[in-house]
């Protein structure tokens, strides 16, 4: 949990400082007070949305995205995939599986019978012993399927059909386990061991193993690391594409000219990325709560060994990754003039994410983080994928996590300033694509 609290507090402090700064400007802290009539709603005199015009733009984005079929259908599909990943592996674990009993012809020592019954839990089945009058009765029981295997005088086993070496059924595994148990007991008798001596041999413990160097600290591989990386990659691509296409559509439809008559470019851009970011946070939180609740309800092992800090770390880095990339995608959208230019703009922007995603999947699968991967955890374009994996593997300290988060926040501020300058100069230019050099220099 300490991995998440410090970056979260830093984000809250920064947001509070930005809000207080804009509040002072709106109330006359810098220059003459601005008209505040636009922020009021009819029937509610004096009401002004949080963050002023930025809040209005953000709330507009939230309403537009929430009403869209893409958001609702996409959320349902993601929840369905998560539910399938959690529920399907538990379908065969609804309790002890009952197989046909084990028939017994002749006498069977109680201790040996208990050993045969004890083979069941390891296979996830319940083993029951039933006596058979003679071989003929056992033969009829086998053919009718009333018993799965018959023990004959503790010397041999009988089954209805021959079991092939490749047979992986529960019955085949049970027959193999019973055969091993009886064979071991026969070996003890042949060696002339007493019951106490046989129990001593059966309960032998492995010798301790000493090592010259300690094992590296780290957690065992967790499937949640891979699932978290996949969700971060999918959701980042979804919301960043929304930002890119949304800015481009407003520009191509000339809606942007109407919006800029009411708000400044930086307010419009900030409100757009903030509104889409709130939707990303809401959807990610919903998925996280749904996954944890469903996993607990069905007794899934998918999140076993995963602490709240691991889950929250993925959520924090999803938002930090969105905060870094959203400004770049918004600036790219302002430079596009037509729909067909979106793909050519999105592909180079997605390359750092794709590289970080592949490296994160590879590292999560092996459980060993290379030096290169640890470096990627401090680079803002790849940190959203690398750092959650290091947290899941237990190979990062709280101060390393915090340092990477602060570095990402600082880089986001720099990128936001750069993107806002491009957006302001390129958003009203239509007719053809805008080159980055022209948008940054302000030339026609």
MARLUMNU-738999 format. One record per atom (N, C-alpha, C): x, y, z negated; residue in one letter. Coordinates in steps of 0.1 Angstrom, whole numbers, padded with zeros to 4 digits, always signed. Example, Ala and Ser with C-alpha at 12.3 -4.5 7.8 and 13.67 -1.06 7.14 Angstrom:
BEGIN
+0132-0057-0078A +0123-0045-0078A +0132-0033-0078A +0128-0022-0071S +0137-0011-0071S +0129+0000-0079S 
***
This chain:
BEGIN
+0008-0012+0000X +0000+0000+0000X +0009+0013+0000X +0020+0012-0006X +0029+0024-0007X +0034+0028+0007X +0034+0018+0016X +0038+0022+0030X +0029+0032+0036X +0016+0032+0032X +0006+0040+0039X +0003+0052+0031X +0004+0052+0018X -0001+0064+0010X +0007+0076+0013X +0021+0075+0014X +0029+0087+0016X +0026+0094+0029X +0026+0086+0041X +0023+0092+0054X +0009+0098+0054X -0001+0091+0047X -0015+0096+0047X -0015+0110+0039X -0008+0111+0028X -0008+0123+0021X -0002+0135+0029X +0009+0131+0037X +0015+0141+0045X +0005+0146+0056X -0002+0137+0062X -0012+0140+0072X -0023+0149+0066X -0027+0146+0054X -0038+0155+0047X -0032+0169+0045X -0020+0170+0040X -0014+0183+0037X -0013+0191+0050X -0008+0185+0060X -0007+0192+0073X -0020+0197+0078X -0030+0188+0078X -0044+0192+0082X -0049+0203+0074X -0047+0203+0061X -0052+0214+0052X -0045+0227+0055X -0032+0226+0058X -0025+0239+0061X -0030+0245+0075X -0032+0236+0084X -0037+0241+0097X -0051+0247+0095X -0059+0241+0087X -0073+0246+0085X -0072+0259+0078X -0064+0261+0068X -0063+0273+0061X -0057+0284+0070X -0048+0281+0078X -0042+0291+0087X -0053+0296+0097X -0061+0287+0103X -0072+0291+0112X -0083+0298+0104X -0085+0295+0092X -0095+0302+0084X -0091+0316+0082X -0079+0319+0078X -0074+0332+0076X -0075+0340+0089X -0072+0334+0101X -0073+0342+0113X -0088+0345+0116X -0097+0336+0113X -0111+0338+0117X -0117+0349+0107X -0111+0351+0095X -0117+0361+0086X -0109+0374+0086X -0100+0375+0096X -0093+0388+0097X -0079+0388+0091X -0074+0377+0088X -0060+0376+0083X -0050+0381+0093X -0053+0379+0106X -0044+0384+0116X -0052+0392+0126X -0051+0405+0125X -0059+0413+0135X -0073+0415+0131X -0081+0420+0140X -0095+0422+0138X -0103+0409+0137X -0113+0409+0129X -0121+0396+0129X -0128+0394+0142X -0129+0381+0145X -0135+0377+0158X -0150+0375+0156X -0158+0377+0167X -0172+0374+0166X -0175+0360+0162X -0184+0358+0153X -0187+0344+0148X -0201+0339+0152X -0207+0346+0161X -0221+0342+0165X -0221+0329+0172X -0210+0325+0179X -0211+0313+0187X -0211+0300+0178X -0206+0302+0166X -0205+0290+0157X -0218+0287+0150X -0228+0296+0151X -0240+0294+0144X -0251+0286+0152X -0258+0279+0144X -0269+0271+0151X -0282+0279+0148X -0291+0277+0157X -0304+0283+0156X -0311+0277+0144X -0317+0286+0135X -0324+0281+0124X -0316+0280+0112X -0303+0281+0113X -0293+0280+0102X -0284+0292+0102X -0289+0304+0097X -0280+0316+0098X -0268+0314+0089X -0257+0319+0094X -0245+0319+0087X -0237+0305+0088X -0243+0295+0094X -0236+0282+0095X -0225+0283+0105X -0213+0277+0101X -0202+0276+0111X -0196+0263+0109X -0194+0256+0120X -0188+0242+0119X -0174+0242+0114X -0170+0231+0108X -0156+0230+0103X -0146+0233+0115X -0135+0240+0113X -0125+0243+0123X -0130+0252+0134X -0142+0258+0132X -0147+0268+0142X -0150+0262+0155X -0144+0269+0166X -0147+0264+0179X -0141+0250+0182X -0129+0248+0175X -0123+0234+0177X -0133+0224+0172X -0140+0226+0161X -0150+0217+0155X -0161+0215+0165X -0166+0226+0171X -0177+0225+0181X -0173+0216+0193X -0161+0218+0198X -0156+0209+0209X -0154+0195+0205X -0149+0193+0193X -0147+0179+0188X -0161+0172+0186X -0170+0179+0180X -0183+0173+0178X -0190+0170+0192X -0188+0179+0201X -0193+0176+0215X -0187+0163+0221X -0174+0161+0219X -0168+0149+0224X -0173+0137+0217X -0175+0138+0203X -0180+0127+0196X -0194+0123+0201X -0202+0132+0203X -0216+0129+0207X -0216+0123+0221X -0208+0129+0230X -0207+0124+0244X -0202+0109+0244X -0191+0106+0236X -0186+0093+0237X -0195+0083+0230X -0201+0087+0219X -0210+0078+0211X -0222+0074+0219X -0227+0083+0227X -0239+0080+0236X -0235+0072+0248X -0223+0072+0252X -0219+0065+0264X -0220+0049+0262X -0224+0043+0273X -0224+0028+0273X -0211+0022+0272X -0201+0029+0277X -0187+0023+0277X -0183+0021+0262X -0185+0031+0254X -0181+0030+0240X -0189+0019+0233X -0202+0018+0235X -0210+0009+0228X -0207-0006+0232X -0207-0007+0246X -0204-0021+0251X -0190-0025+0247X -0181-0016+0249X -0167-0019+0245X -0165-0023+0231X -0172-0016+0222X -0172-0020+0207X -0177-0034+0205X -0189-0037+0211X -0195-0050+0210X -0186-0061+0215X -0179-0058+0226X -0170-0068+0232X -0158-0071+0223X -0153-0060+0218X -0141-0062+0209X -0145-0069+0196X -0157-0066+0190X -0161-0073+0178X -0164-0088+0182X -0169-0090+0194X -0172-0104+0197X -0159-0112+0199X -0149-0106+0204X -0136-0113+0206X -0130-0115+0192X -0130-0105+0183X -0125-0107+0170X -0132-0118+0162X -0146-0118+0164X -0154-0128+0157X -0150-0142+0162X -0148-0143+0175X -0144-0156+0181X -0131-0161+0176X -0121-0152+0175X -0108-0155+0170X -0108-0160+0155X -0118-0155+0148X -0119-0158+0134X -0127-0171+0131X -0138-0172+0138X -0148-0182+0136X -0144-0196+0142X -0140-0195+0155X -0137-0208+0162X -0127-0217+0155X -0116-0212+0150X -0107-0221+0143X -0113-0228+0131X -0124-0222+0125X -0130-0228+0113X -0141-0237+0116X -0145-0239+0129X -0156-0248+0132X -0154-0262+0127X -0141-0267+0128X -0138-0280+0124X -0135-0282+0110X -0137-0271+0102X -0133-0271+0088X -0145-0269+0079X -0156-0274+0083X -0168-0272+0075X -0169-0281+0063X -0159-0288+0059X -0159-0297+0048X -0152-0310+0051X -0152-0320+0042X -0146-0333+0045X -0154-0340+0055X -0147-0345+0065X -0153-0353+0076X -0154-0368+0071X -0166-0373+0073X -0168-0387+0069X -0166-0396+0081X -0158-0407+0079X -0156-0417+0090X -0162-0430+0084X -0164-0439+0093X -0169-0452+0089X -0160-0458+0078X -0165-0465+0068X -0157-0470+0057X -0146-0480+0061X -0137-0483+0052X -0127-0493+0054X -0132-0506+0048X -0133-0516+0056X -0137-0529+0051X -0125-0536+0044X -0129-0544+0034X -0118-0552+0027X -0123-0567+0027X -0114-0575+0032X -0116-0590+0031X -0106-0595+0021X -0111-0602+0011X -0102-0607+0000X -0100-0597-0011X -0091-0600-0019X -0088-0591-0031X -0079-0580-0027X -0081-0569-0034X -0072-0557-0031X -0069-0551-0045X -0056-0550-0048X -0051-0544-0061X -0057-0530-0062X -0063-0526-0074X -0069-0513-0076X -0059-0502-0073X -0047-0503-0077X -0037-0492-0074X -0035-0491-0059X -0034-0502-0052X -0033-0502-0037X -0045-0496-0031X -0057-0500-0036X -0069-0494-0031X -0070-0479-0033X -0065-0474-0044X -0065-0460-0047X -0055-0453-0037X -0044-0460-0034X -0035-0454-0024X -0041-0453-0010X -0049-0463-0006X -0056-0462+0007X -0066-0451+0007X -0073-0449-0004X -0083-0438-0004X -0076-0425-0004X -0064-0424-0010X -0057-0411-0011X -0051-0407+0003X -0052-0416+0013X -0047-0412+0026X -0057-0402+0033X -0070-0402+0028X -0080-0394+0035X -0078-0379+0034X -0076-0373+0022X -0075-0358+0021X -0064-0352+0030X -0053-0360+0032X -0043-0354+0041X -0048-0353+0056X -0058-0361+0059X -0064-0361+0073X -0076-0353+0073X -0081-0348+0062X -0093-0340+0061X -0106-0349+0062X -0105-0362+0058X -0116-0371+0058X -0118-0377+0045X -0130-0383+0043X -0133-0390+0031X -0132-0405+0034X -0124-0413+0026X -0122-0427+0028X -0130-0435+0018X -0138-0444+0022X -0145-0453+0013X -0142-0467+0016X -0140-0475+0005X -0138-0490+0007X -0150-0498+0005X -0153-0507+0014X -0165-0516+0012X -0160-0530+0013X -0165-0539+0005X -0161-0553+0006X -0168-0561+0017X -0161-0570+0023X -0167-0579+0033X -0166-0593+0029X -0177-0601+0031X -0178-0614+0026X -0167-0623+0032X -0165-0622+0045X -0155-0631+0051X -0151-0624+0065X -0142-0631+0072X -0138-0625+0085X -0149-0624+0095X -0159-0633+0095X -0170-0633+0104X -0178-0620+0101X -0181-0617+0089X -0188-0605+0085X -0181-0593+0089X -0168-0593+0086X -0159-0581+0090X -0159-0579+0105X -0159-0590+0113X -0160-0589+0127X -0173-0583+0132X -0184-0587+0126X -0197-0581+0130X -0197-0566+0126X -0192-0563+0114X -0192-0549+0110X -0184-0540+0119X -0172-0545+0123X -0164-0538+0133X -0171-0535+0146X -0177-0546+0151X -0184-0545+0164X -0196-0535+0164X -0203-0535+0152X -0214-0526+0150X -0210-0512+0147X -0198-0510+0144X -0193-0496+0140X -0196-0492+0126X -0200-0502+0117X -0202-0499+0103X -0189-0497+0095X -0178-0502+0100X -0165-0499+0094X -0155-0495+0105X -0145-0488+0101X -0136-0483+0111X -0124-0492+0112X -0120-0498+0101X -0109-0507+0101X -0111-0517+0089X -0105-0529+0090X -0107-0539+0080X -0093-0544+0075X -0092-0544+0062X -0079-0549+0056X -0082-0564+0052X -0073-0572+0057X -0075-0587+0055X -0064-0591+0046X -0068-0594+0034X -0058-0600+0024X -0046-0592+0022X -0047-0578+0024X -0036-0569+0023X -0024-0572+0032X -0026-0582+0042X -0015-0586+0050X -0016-0581+0064X -0028-0578+0069X -0029-0573+0082X -0042-0564+0083X -0043-0557+0094X -0055-0548+0097X -0062-0553+0110X -0075-0551+0110X -0083-0554+0122X -0090-0542+0126X -0091-0539+0139X -0099-0528+0145X -0107-0534+0157X -0117-0526+0161X -0125-0531+0172X -0118-0530+0185X -0113-0519+0188X -0106-0517+0201X -0091-0513+0198X -0082-0517+0207X -0068-0514+0206X -0066-0499+0206X -0057-0494+0198X -0054-0480+0197X -0041-0477+0205X -0042-0468+0214X -0031-0465+0223X -0022-0455+0215X -0009-0454+0218X +0000-0445+0211X -0004-0430+0213X -0011-0427+0224X -0014-0413+0226X -0028-0409+0220X -0034-0419+0213X -0047-0416+0207X -0046-0407+0195X -0051-0395+0195X -0050-0386+0184X -0063-0384+0176X -0072-0394+0177X -0085-0393+0170X -0083-0395+0155X -0093-0391+0147X -0092-0392+0132X -0091-0407+0129X -0099-0415+0136X -0098-0430+0133X -0085-0435+0135X -0078-0431+0147X -0065-0436+0149X -0055-0432+0139X -0056-0419+0134X -0047-0414+0124X -0049-0421+0111X -0062-0424+0108X -0065-0431+0095X -0059-0446+0096X -0061-0453+0107X -0055-0466+0108X -0040-0466+0106X -0034-0456+0112X -0019-0455+0111X -0015-0452+0097X -0022-0443+0090X -0019-0440+0076X -0021-0452+0067X -0032-0460+0069X -0035-0472+0060X -0024-0482+0063X -0021-0484+0076X -0010-0494+0079X +0003-0490+0073X +0006-0477+0073X +0019-0473+0066X +0019-0476+0051X +0007-0473+0045X +0006-0475+0030X +0007-0490+0027X +0000-0498+0034X +0001-0512+0031X +0015-0518+0035X +0021-0513+0045X +0034-0518+0049X +0045-0514+0038X +0043-0502+0033X +0053-0498+0022X +0051-0507+0010X +0038-0510+0006X +0036-0518-0005X +0042-0532-0003X +0040-0538+0010X +0046-0551+0013X +0061-0551+0012X +0067-0540+0016X +0082-0539+0015X +0086-0539+0000X +0079-0532-0009X +0082-0532-0023X +0081-0546-0029X +0071-0554-0024X +0069-0567-0030X +0081-0576-0024X +0084-0575-0012X +0095-0583-0006X +0108-0580-0012X +0110-0568-0017X +0123-0564-0023X +0123-0568-0038X +0112-0574-0043X +0111-0578-0057X +0110-0567-0067X +0105-0555-0063X +0104-0544-0072X +0091-0546-0081X +0093-0542-0093X +0081-0542-0102X +0072-0530-0099X +0061-0530-0105X +0051-0519-0103X +0057-0506-0107X +0064-0505-0118X +0071-0493-0123X +0082-0489-0113X +0089-0498-0109X +0100-0495-0099X +0095-0490-0086X +0084-0496-0081X +0078-0491-0069X +0072-0477-0070X +0066-0474-0082X +0061-0461-0084X +0073-0450-0085X +0084-0455-0090X +0095-0446-0091X +0100-0442-0077X +0101-0453-0069X +0106-0450-0055X +0096-0442-0047X +0083-0445-0049X +0073-0437-0041X +0072-0422-0046X +0076-0420-0058X +0075-0406-0063X +0089-0399-0063X +0098-0404-0055X +0111-0398-0054X +0110-0384-0048X +0117-0374-0054X +0117-0360-0049X +0130-0358-0041X +0129-0349-0031X +0141-0346-0023X +0151-0338-0031X +0164-0340-0028X +0175-0333-0035X +0174-0318-0032X +0178-0310-0041X +0179-0296-0039X +0190-0293-0028X +0188-0282-0020X +0198-0279-0010X +0203-0265-0013X +0216-0264-0015X +0223-0251-0018X +0229-0245-0005X +0229-0232-0004X +0234-0225+0008X +0244-0215+0004X +0254-0213+0013X +0265-0203+0010X +0260-0189+0011X +0250-0186+0019X +0245-0173+0021X +0230-0173+0019X +0224-0163+0012X +0209-0163+0010X +0201-0162+0022X +0189-0167+0022X +0181-0166+0034X +0176-0151+0035X +0174-0147+0048X +0170-0133+0050X +0156-0131+0044X +0154-0119+0038X +0141-0116+0032X +0131-0113+0043X +0120-0119+0042X +0110-0117+0052X +0098-0126+0050X +0087-0123+0056X +0075-0131+0055X +0075-0141+0066X +0067-0151+0064X +0065-0161+0074X +0057-0155+0086X +0059-0160+0097X +0052-0155+0109X +0037-0154+0106X +0030-0143+0110X +0016-0142+0108X +0010-0139+0121X -0001-0146+0124X -0009-0144+0136X -0015-0130+0136X -0017-0124+0124X -0023-0110+0124X -0013-0100+0130X +0000-0102+0130X +0009-0093+0136X +0006-0092+0151X +0005-0103+0157X +0002-0104+0171X -0012-0097+0174X -0022-0101+0166X -0035-0096+0168X -0035-0080+0167X -0028-0076+0156X -0028-0061+0154X -0021-0054+0166X -0010-0059+0171X -0003-0053+0182X -0012-0053+0195X -0019-0064+0197X -0028-0064+0209X -0039-0054+0207X -0046-0053+0195X -0056-0043+0193X -0051-0028+0195X -0039-0026+0190X -0033-0012+0191X -0031-0009+0206X -0026-0018+0213X -0023-0016+0227X -0036-0014+0235X -0046-0022+0233X -0059-0021+0240X -0066-0008+0237X -0066-0005+0224X -0074+0007+0220X -0066+0020+0224X -0053+0020+0223X -0046+0032+0228X -0048+0034+0243X -0048+0024+0251X -0051+0025+0265X -0065+0030+0267X -0074+0025+0260X -0088+0029+0262X -0090+0044+0259X -0085+0049+0247X -0088+0062+0243X -0079+0072+0251X -0067+0068+0254X -0059+0077+0262X -0064+0079+0276X -0070+0068+0282X -0076+0069+0295X -0088+0078+0294X -0096+0077+0283X -0107+0087+0282X -0102+0101+0282X -0091+0104+0275X -0086+0117+0275X -0082+0122+0289X -0075+0114+0296X -0070+0117+0309X -0082+0119+0319X -0091+0110+0319X -0102+0111+0328X -0111+0123+0324X -0114+0125+0311X -0122+0135+0307X -0117+0149+0311X -0104+0152+0309X -0099+0165+0313X -0099+0166+0328X -0096+0156+0336X -0097+0156+0350X -0111+0159+0355X -0121+0153+0350X -0135+0154+0354X -0140+0169+0351X -0136+0174+0339X -0140+0188+0336X -0134+0198+0346X -0122+0195+0350X -0115+0204+0360X -0121+0202+0374X -0123+0190+0378X -0128+0188+0392X -0143+0193+0394X -0151+0192+0383X -0165+0196+0384X -0167+0211+0381X -0156+0218+0377X -0156+0232+0374X -0163+0235+0361X -0166+0225+0353X -0172+0227+0340X -0162+0234+0331X -0149+0232+0333X -0139+0238+0325X -0140+0253+0325X -0144+0259+0337X -0145+0274+0338X -0156+0279+0328X -0167+0272+0327X -0177+0276+0317X -0172+0274+0303X -0165+0264+0300X -0161+0262+0286X -0150+0272+0282X -0141+0275+0292X -0131+0285+0289X -0136+0299+0287X -0149+0301+0291X -0155+0314+0289X -0159+0316+0274X -0160+0305+0267X -0164+0305+0253X -0153+0302+0243X -0143+0295+0247X -0132+0291+0238X -0119+0292+0245X -0108+0294+0238X -0095+0295+0243X -0090+0281+0248X -0081+0280+0257X -0076+0267+0262X -0071+0258+0251X -0063+0264+0242X -0057+0255+0231X -0068+0250+0222X -0079+0258+0220X -0090+0253+0212X -0097+0242+0219X -0099+0243+0232X -0106+0233+0239X -0098+0220+0240X -0085+0221+0242X -0076+0209+0242X -0076+0203+0229X -0074+0210+0218X -0073+0205+0205X -0086+0198+0201X -0098+0204+0204X -0110+0198+0200X -0113+0185+0208X -0108+0185+0220X -0110+0173+0228X -0103+0161+0222X -0090+0163+0220X -0082+0152+0215X -0086+0148+0200X -0091+0158+0193X -0095+0155+0179X -0108+0147+0179X -0118+0151+0188X -0130+0144+0189X -0128+0129+0193X -0120+0127+0204X -0117+0113+0208X -0109+0106+0197X -0101+0113+0190X -0093+0106+0180X -0102+0102+0168X -0113+0110+0165X -0122+0106+0155X -0130+0093+0159X -0133+0092+0172X -0140+0080+0177X -0131+0068+0176X -0118+0070+0179X -0108+0059+0178X -0107+0054+0163X -0106+0064+0154X -0105+0060+0140X -0118+0053+0135X -0130+0058+0140X -0142+0051+0136X -0143+0037+0141X -0139+0035+0154X -0140+0022+0160X -0130+0012+0153X -0118+0017+0151X -0107+0009+0145X -0111+0005+0131X -0116+0014+0123X -0120+0011+0110X -0132+0001+0110X -0141+0002+0119X -0152-0007+0120X -0147-0021+0123X -0138-0022+0132X -0132-0035+0136X -0124-0041+0124X -0117-0033+0117X -0109-0038+0106X -0118-0043+0095X -0128-0035+0091X -0138-0040+0080X -0145-0052+0085X -0149-0053+0097X -0156-0064+0102X -0148-0077+0102X -0135-0075+0106X -0126-0087+0106X -0123-0092+0092X -0121-0083+0083X -0118-0087+0069X -0131-0094+0063X -0142-0088+0065X -0155-0093+0059X -0158-0107+0065X -0157-0108+0078X -0161-0121+0084X -0151-0132+0080X -0138-0128+0080X -0128-0138+0076X -0130-0143+0062X -0134-0134+0053X -0137-0138+0039X -0149-0147+0038X -0160-0143+0047X -0172-0150+0046X -0171-0165+0051X -0163-0167+0062X -0162-0180+0068X -0150-0188+0062X -0142-0182+0054X -0131-0189+0049X -0120-0191+0059X -0118-0182+0068X -0108-0183+0078X -0094-0181+0072X -0084-0188+0078X -0070-0186+0074X -0063-0175+0083X -0070-0169+0092X -0064-0159+0101X -0057-0148+0094X -0064-0142+0083X -0058-0131+0076X -0052-0136+0063X -0050-0149+0061X -0044-0154+0049X -0029-0149+0048X -0026-0144+0036X -0012-0139+0034X -0010-0124+0039X -0021-0118+0044X -0020-0105+0049X -0026-0095+0038X -0018-0086+0033X -0022-0077+0023X -0029-0065+0029X -0036-0057+0021X -0042-0045+0026X -0032-0035+0032X -0020-0035+0027X -0010-0026+0033X -0007-0029+0047X -0006-0042+0050X -0004-0046+0064X -0014-0041+0074X -0027-0043+0069X -0038-0039+0078X -0039-0024+0079X -0037-0017+0068X -0037-0002+0069X -0025+0004+0077X -0014-0003+0076X -0003+0001+0084X -0006+0001+0099X -0013-0009+0104X -0017-0010+0118X -0026+0002+0121X -0036+0005+0112X -0045+0016+0114X -0038+0029+0114X -0029+0031+0105X -0021+0044+0105X -0013+0046+0118X -0007+0035+0123X +0002+0037+0135X -0007+0037+0147X -0019+0032+0147X -0028+0034+0158X -0031+0049+0159X -0034+0056+0148X -0037+0070+0149X -0024+0079+0152X -0013+0075+0147X +0000+0082+0150X +0003+0080+0165X +0001+0068+0170X +0004+0066+0184X -0006+0074+0193X -0019+0075+0189X -0028+0083+0196X -0024+0098+0196X -0020+0102+0183X -0017+0116+0182X -0005+0120+0190X +0004+0111+0192X +0016+0114+0201X +0013+0114+0216X +0005+0104+0220X +0003+0102+0234X -0009+0111+0240X -0018+0114+0231X -0030+0121+0236X -0027+0134+0243X -0018+0142+0237X -0014+0155+0243X -0008+0153+0257X +0000+0142+0258X +0007+0140+0271X -0004+0136+0282X -0013+0128+0278X -0023+0124+0287X -0033+0135+0291X -0036+0144+0281X -0044+0156+0284X -0037+0165+0294X -0024+0167+0292X -0017+0176+0301X -0016+0170+0315X -0015+0157+0315X -0015+0150+0328X -0028+0151+0335X -0039+0150+0328X -0052+0152+0334X -0055+0166+0339X -0049+0176+0333X -0050+0190+0338X -0043+0192+0351X -0033+0183+0354X -0025+0185+0366X -0032+0177+0378X -0041+0168+0375X -0048+0161+0386X -0059+0169+0392X -0060+0167+0405X -0071+0174+0412X -0082+0165+0417X -0079+0152+0418X -0089+0142+0423X -0088+0129+0415X -0099+0121+0416X -0100+0109+0409X -0088+0099+0412X -0085+0099+0425X -0075+0089+0429X -0061+0092+0424X -0059+0104+0419X -0046+0107+0413X -0044+0102+0399X -0055+0097+0392X -0054+0093+0378X -0045+0081+0377X -0046+0071+0385X -0038+0059+0384X -0023+0062+0385X -0020+0071+0395X -0006+0074+0397X +0000+0082+0386X -0009+0089+0378X -0004+0097+0366X -0003+0088+0354X -0013+0078+0353X -0014+0070+0341X -0003+0060+0340X +0001+0054+0352X +0011+0043+0352X +0024+0047+0345X +0031+0058+0350X +0044+0061+0344X +0042+0065+0329X +0031+0071+0325X +0029+0074+0311X +0028+0062+0302X +0022+0051+0308X +0020+0039+0300X +0032+0030+0299X +0043+0033+0307X +0055+0024+0307X +0061+0023+0293X +0063+0034+0285X +0069+0032+0272X +0060+0023+0263X +0047+0025+0264X +0038+0017+0256X +0039+0002+0260X +0040+0000+0273X +0041-0014+0278X +0053-0021+0273X +0064-0013+0273X +0077-0019+0269X +0077-0022+0254X +0071-0012+0246X +0070-0015+0231X +0061-0026+0228X +0050-0028+0236X +0040-0038+0234X +0047-0052+0237X +0054-0054+0247X +0061-0066+0250X +0071-0070+0240X +0079-0060+0236X +0089-0062+0226X +0083-0066+0212X +0072-0060+0209X +0065-0063+0196X +0059-0077+0197X +0053-0081+0208X +0048-0095+0209X +0059-0105+0207X +0070-0103+0214X +0081-0112+0213X +0087-0113+0199X +0088-0102+0192X +0094-0102+0179X +0084-0108+0169X +0071-0105+0170X +0061-0111+0162X +0060-0126+0163X +0063-0131+0176X +0062-0146+0178X +0074-0153+0172X +0086-0147+0173X +0098-0153+0168X +0100-0151+0153X +0095-0140+0148X +0097-0136+0134X +0111-0130+0130X +0119-0128+0141X +0132-0122+0139X +0133-0109+0146X +0136-0098+0139X +0137-0085+0145X +0151-0082+0148X +0154-0079+0161X +0167-0076+0166X +0170-0061+0162X +0183-0058+0164X +0187-0044+0161X +0180-0034+0171X +0179-0038+0183X +0171-0030+0193X +0157-0027+0188X +0150-0038+0184X +0136-0036+0179X +0135-0027+0167X +0145-0028+0158X +0145-0019+0147X +0147-0004+0151X +0155-0002+0161X +0157+0011+0166X +0144+0016+0173X +0137+0007+0180X +0124+0011+0186X +0114+0015+0176X +0115+0011+0163X +0105+0014+0153X +0107+0029+0149X +0117+0035+0153X +0119+0050+0149X +0117+0059+0161X +0115+0053+0173X +0112+0062+0185X +0097+0063+0186X +0092+0076+0186X +0078+0078+0186X +0070+0071+0197X +0076+0069+0210X +0068+0062+0220X +0066+0047+0217X +0075+0041+0210X +0074+0027+0207X +0071+0023+0193X +0072+0033+0184X +0070+0030+0170X +0056+0025+0166X +0045+0029+0173X +0032+0024+0170X +0031+0008+0171X +0040+0002+0179X +0040-0012+0181X +0050-0019+0173X +0062-0013+0171X +0073-0019+0164X +0071-0019+0149X +0067-0007+0144X +0067-0006+0129X +0057-0015+0122X +0044-0017+0128X +0035-0026+0121X +0040-0040+0121X +0048-0044+0131X +0053-0058+0131X +0064-0059+0120X +0073-0049+0119X +0083-0050+0108X +0076-0050+0094X +0065-0043+0093X +0058-0043+0080X +0052-0058+0078X +0047-0064+0088X +0041-0077+0087X +0052-0087+0084X +0064-0085+0089X +0075-0094+0086X +0083-0091+0073X +0079-0080+0067X +0086-0076+0054X +0100-0072+0056X +0103-0066+0068X +0117-0062+0071X +0118-0047+0072X +0110-0040+0064X +0111-0025+0064X +0108-0020+0050X +0115-0010+0045X +0112-0004+0032X +0102+0007+0033X +0097+0012+0022X +0087+0023+0022X +0093+0036+0027X +0106+0038+0024X +0112+0051+0029X +0115+0050+0044X +0118+0038+0049X +0120+0037+0063X +0106+0039+0071X +0096+0033+0065X +0082+0035+0071X +0079+0050+0071X +0081+0057+0059X +0078+0071+0058X +0086+0079+0068X +0099+0076+0069X +0108+0084+0078X +0104+0082+0092X +0100+0071+0096X +0095+0069+0110X +0082+0076+0112X +0073+0076+0102X +0060+0083+0104X +0063+0098+0105X +0072+0104+0096X +0074+0118+0097X +0081+0122+0110X +0090+0113+0115X +0096+0116+0128X +0085+0116+0139X +0076+0107+0138X +0065+0107+0148X +0056+0119+0147X +0053+0124+0135X +0045+0136+0133X +0053+0148+0139X +0066+0149+0136X +0073+0160+0141X +0074+0160+0156X +0076+0149+0162X +0076+0148+0177X +0062+0151+0183X +0052+0147+0176X +0038+0151+0180X +0036+0166+0181X +0041+0173+0171X +0040+0188+0171X +0047+0193+0183X +0059+0189+0186X +0067+0194+0197X +0060+0190+0210X +0055+0178+0212X +0048+0174+0224X +0035+0182+0226X +0028+0185+0215X +0016+0192+0216X +0018+0206+0221X +0028+0213+0216X +0032+0226+0221X +0035+0226+0236X +0043+0216+0240X +0047+0215+0254X +0034+0212+0263X +0026+0203+0258X +0014+0199+0266X +0004+0210+0267X +0002+0218+0256X -0007+0229+0256X -0003+0240+0266X +0010+0242+0267X +0015+0251+0277X +0012+0247+0291X +0014+0234+0294X +0010+0229+0307X -0005+0229+0310X -0012+0225+0300X -0027+0225+0301X -0032+0239+0304X -0027+0249+0297X -0032+0263+0299X -0029+0268+0313X -0018+0264+0319X -0014+0270+0332X -0019+0261+0344X -0023+0249+0341X -0027+0240+0352X -0042+0237+0353X -0049+0240+0342X -0063+0235+0341X -0072+0242+0351X -0069+0254+0355X -0078+0262+0364X -0073+0261+0378X -0062+0254+0381X -0057+0253+0395X -0064+0241+0402X -0070+0244+0413X -0077+0234+0420X -0072+0233+0434X -0077+0223+0442X -0074+0222+0456X -0063+0212+0459X -0053+0211+0450X -0042+0201+0452X -0036+0198+0439X -0028+0187+0438X -0021+0184+0426X -0011+0194+0422X -0009+0195+0409X +0001+0205+0404X +0014+0198+0400X +0025+0203+0405X +0038+0197+0401X +0041+0202+0387X +0048+0193+0379X +0052+0197+0366X +0060+0209+0365X +0069+0211+0375X +0078+0223+0374X +0070+0235+0376X +0060+0235+0385X +0051+0247+0387X +0043+0250+0375X +0037+0239+0369X +0029+0241+0358X +0036+0247+0346X +0048+0242+0344X +0056+0247+0332X +0062+0261+0335X +0065+0264+0347X +0071+0277+0350X +0060+0288+0352X +0048+0283+0355X +0037+0293+0358X +0037+0298+0372X +0045+0293+0381X +0044+0297+0395X +0033+0291+0402X +0029+0297+0413X +0017+0292+0421X +0022+0281+0429X 
***
